[in-house]
Amino acid sequence: MLPLMIASLLLSLAMLGYRAGDRHGPGPLLLGCAAAGAILGGRFFLDIPPVTYGGTALLVAASVWNAWPRKQTAAPAGGGHDHDKEVSS
């Protein structure tokens, strides 16, 4: 069961890290790493279910954070179009 859990968590972390620079930076990945540690530690090493459940909640939070759309930056004045300039032909 441990190898399957490790493989699943590594896949989740890979998805959090994929194109992290285009999303919210390393934050969701770092939170996911902490969550994976809590899940593994709580389930297989400490045998403390609340730690496992807390890690699962953190992993879900990291996934939601990573999927949440980034705020759009303001467009340049005029919308970036040159409507004011005359076209000479």
Sine and cosine of phi, psi and omega as CSV:
sin_phi,cos_phi,sin_psi,cos_psi,sin_omega,cos_omega
0.00,0.00,-0.57,0.82,0.00,-1.00
-0.88,0.47,-0.72,0.70,0.02,-1.00
-0.87,0.49,-0.62,0.79,0.03,-1.00
-0.91,0.41,-0.65,0.76,0.02,-1.00
-0.90,0.43,-0.68,0.73,0.02,-1.00
-0.89,0.45,-0.69,0.72,0.01,-1.00
-0.89,0.46,-0.67,0.74,0.01,-1.00
-0.91,0.42,-0.68,0.73,0.00,-1.00
-0.93,0.37,-0.62,0.79,0.05,-1.00
-0.90,0.44,-0.63,0.78,0.07,-1.00
-0.90,0.44,-0.68,0.73,0.03,-1.00
-0.89,0.46,-0.68,0.73,0.01,-1.00
-0.92,0.39,-0.60,0.80,0.04,-1.00
-0.89,0.45,-0.64,0.77,0.02,-1.00
-0.93,0.36,-0.56,0.83,0.07,-1.00
-0.94,0.35,-0.54,0.84,-0.03,-1.00
-1.00,0.09,-0.32,0.95,-0.03,-1.00
-0.90,0.43,0.86,-0.51,-0.01,-1.00
0.81,0.59,0.64,0.77,-0.02,-1.00
-0.87,0.49,-0.54,0.84,0.01,-1.00
-0.91,0.42,-0.46,0.89,0.02,-1.00
-0.99,0.10,-0.17,0.99,-0.05,-1.00
-0.94,-0.34,-0.93,-0.36,-0.08,-1.00
-0.94,-0.35,0.37,0.93,0.00,-1.00
0.97,0.24,-0.38,-0.93,-0.08,-1.00
-0.99,0.15,-0.06,1.00,-0.07,-1.00
-0.82,0.57,-0.81,0.58,0.01,-1.00
-0.88,0.47,-0.59,0.81,0.03,-1.00
-0.91,0.41,-0.68,0.73,0.02,-1.00
-0.90,0.43,-0.65,0.76,0.06,-1.00
-0.91,0.42,-0.62,0.78,0.06,-1.00
-0.90,0.44,-0.62,0.79,0.05,-1.00
-0.90,0.43,-0.68,0.73,0.06,-1.00
-0.89,0.45,-0.64,0.76,0.02,-1.00
-0.90,0.44,-0.69,0.73,0.01,-1.00
-0.88,0.47,-0.65,0.76,0.05,-1.00
-0.89,0.46,-0.66,0.75,0.02,-1.00
-0.92,0.40,-0.65,0.76,0.00,-1.00
-0.90,0.43,-0.76,0.65,-0.01,-1.00
-0.91,0.42,-0.71,0.70,-0.02,-1.00
-0.91,0.42,-0.70,0.71,-0.02,-1.00
-0.93,0.36,-0.51,0.86,-0.06,-1.00
-1.00,0.02,-0.71,0.71,-0.18,-0.98
-0.96,-0.28,-0.40,0.92,-0.10,-1.00
-0.93,-0.36,-0.69,0.73,-0.02,-1.00
-1.00,-0.08,-0.43,0.90,-0.06,-1.00
0.82,0.57,0.77,0.64,0.02,-1.00
-0.86,-0.52,0.98,-0.19,-0.06,-1.00
-0.82,0.57,-0.62,0.78,0.02,-1.00
-0.87,0.49,-0.53,0.85,0.05,-1.00
-0.92,0.38,-0.65,0.76,0.04,-1.00
-0.89,0.46,-0.72,0.70,0.00,-1.00
-0.91,0.41,-0.63,0.78,0.06,-1.00
-0.90,0.44,-0.66,0.75,0.06,-1.00
-0.90,0.44,-0.61,0.79,0.05,-1.00
-0.90,0.43,-0.67,0.74,0.04,-1.00
-0.89,0.45,-0.64,0.77,0.04,-1.00
-0.91,0.42,-0.62,0.78,0.01,-1.00
-0.92,0.39,-0.63,0.77,0.07,-1.00
-0.90,0.43,-0.68,0.74,0.03,-1.00
-0.88,0.47,-0.66,0.75,0.03,-1.00
-0.90,0.43,-0.62,0.78,0.02,-1.00
-0.92,0.39,-0.67,0.74,0.04,-1.00
-0.91,0.42,-0.68,0.73,0.03,-1.00
-0.86,0.51,-0.69,0.72,-0.02,-1.00
-0.92,0.38,-0.55,0.84,-0.03,-1.00
-1.00,0.09,-0.30,0.95,-0.05,-1.00
-0.91,0.42,0.72,-0.69,-0.01,-1.00
-0.90,0.44,0.61,-0.79,0.07,-1.00
-0.96,0.27,0.44,-0.90,0.08,-1.00
-0.93,0.37,0.66,-0.75,0.02,-1.00
-0.98,0.21,0.64,-0.77,0.07,-1.00
-0.98,0.21,0.44,-0.90,-0.04,-1.00
-0.92,0.40,0.65,-0.76,0.05,-1.00
-0.96,0.28,0.46,-0.89,0.04,-1.00
-0.89,0.46,0.41,-0.91,0.00,-1.00
-0.82,0.57,0.71,-0.71,-0.03,-1.00
1.00,0.07,0.03,1.00,0.04,-1.00
0.96,0.28,0.17,0.99,0.04,-1.00
0.99,0.14,0.12,0.99,0.01,-1.00
-0.96,-0.27,0.45,-0.89,-0.01,-1.00
-0.97,-0.23,0.87,0.49,-0.01,-1.00
-0.96,0.29,-0.42,0.91,-0.08,-1.00
-0.98,0.20,-0.36,0.93,-0.05,-1.00
-0.99,0.15,0.65,-0.76,0.05,-1.00
-0.99,0.16,0.56,-0.83,0.04,-1.00
-0.99,-0.16,0.88,-0.47,0.02,-1.00
-0.99,-0.13,0.68,-0.73,0.00,-1.00
-0.82,-0.58,0.00,0.00,0.00,0.00
